[in-house]
Amino acid sequence: MTKTIPNILLIYTGGTIGMIKDPETGALRTFDFNNLLKRIPELKLLDCNIETTSFKDPIDSSNMQPKYWTQIAEIIENNYEAFDGFVVLHGSDTMSYTASALSFMLEHLAKPVIFTGSQLPIGDLRTDAKENLITSIQIASLQYYNKPIIKEVCLYFEYKLYRANRTTKINAEHFEAFASLNYPDLAESGVHLKINNEYLWKPNPRKDLIVHKNLDENIALVKLFPGITKQVLESIFKSEGLKGVILETYGAGNCSTEPWFLDLLRETTKKGIHIVNVTQCSGGSVIMGRYETSENLKRIGLISGKDITTEAALVKMMYLLGQNISPNLFKTIFETSLRGEMT
């Protein structure tokens, strides 16, 4: 079989990685990706063809919104047949949200979509941008018998490849900005690029890509804390148009047993508003019913987020609400792993 050279599309959405520092003023300005090969000549050594596209107006990741997720999904959809892999450059602050969202939006994805970014601009002397970018492109190019090895949405940062919907940003200063605490790394970059094949997502090979663009943003994220008041919670749970709540509870899914609190949850679920129980802990899982403090939630009908990240729980709810799933099925489907986001 003749080996083909993979075609990789580099999509710049914004973020630190695409900035260069003006040597005279020190100010950061947006990088012109048409001059990418001039800036990073090492890319010529990669065994692939690279094309680039960019958001017309690059987005700071703090301003990222579901409408931009749709824009990224459409770029991939429109170029899906022409390219073997995609690398998305994105600001690190909300990268886990965007990458998790894309994992749900791109159903039956059979090619790599690798998100990456950097903590320092690409023009900085000590930048982590070059390594992140070069290795992400290399991973997106990996093939076996002319078929991509990676067939899911991933996030690559500082020598580690993660399943995107298992990641969370854990550090604003270190180059190791992300972690996947409930799922093993998919690959590690050292002297050799080591792929952990047993952990890779294996989609149905006979299904065509379906791109879901309908996301419902009428949800809330509530983090419990000792002393949270009835008034504060009521103002959220009784918001007009609210359709779902991600409730960050303590430990393995525990919460207050105060009657007013349980009554509020009961009233909310009876109105058809979905409440998902996720843990505030960085790692670990919700196990409703393990303690008396979570047994009540189980009886009320809260959805168990199991070991899902808060980021993935939020975007999964947006995605499922956008699918108009019947209320009876919603709990069952949310508690099922759709893209490897929960164990």
LINNOR-V256852 format. One line per field, one symbol per residue. ss: DSSP state (2 for helix, 1 for strand, 0 for the rest). phi: phi as a letter, one per 40 degrees, with the letter a starting at -180 (. if undefined). burial: # if it has 24 or more other ideal C-beta (glycine too) atoms within 12 Angstrom, else .. Layout:
ss->???
phi->???
burial->???
This chain:
ss->0000011111110002221110000001110022222220222220011111110000002220022222222222222000001111100000222222222221100001111100000000000022222222222220110011000011111001111222011000000001100000001110001110222000000000011000000011111000000222222220000001111111000100002222222222220001111110000000000002222222220011000002222222222222000022222222000000000
phi->.cccccbbbcbcbhhddcbbcccccgccbccccccdcccbcdcccccacbbbaaddbdbcccccbdccdcccdcccdcbcccbcabbbcaccdbcccccccccccbcgdbbcbbcaaacbccccdbcccccdccccccccccbbfgbcccbacbbbafgbbbcdcbcacbacbccccbabcbacccabbbdbccccdccccbccccbcdbbcbcbbccbbbbbcachccdcccccccbccgcbabcbcbcfchcacbddccccccccccccgccbbcbccccbhbcbchcbdcbcdcccchccccfbccccccccccdcccccfccdccddccccbccbgcac
burial->.....###############.........##.#..#..##..#..#.#.######..####..#.#.######.###.##..#########################################...#################....######################.....#.####.##.###.#...#.#...###.#.....#.###.###.####.#...#....#..##....#########.#####....##.##..##...#########..#####....##.###.########################.#....##.###.#######
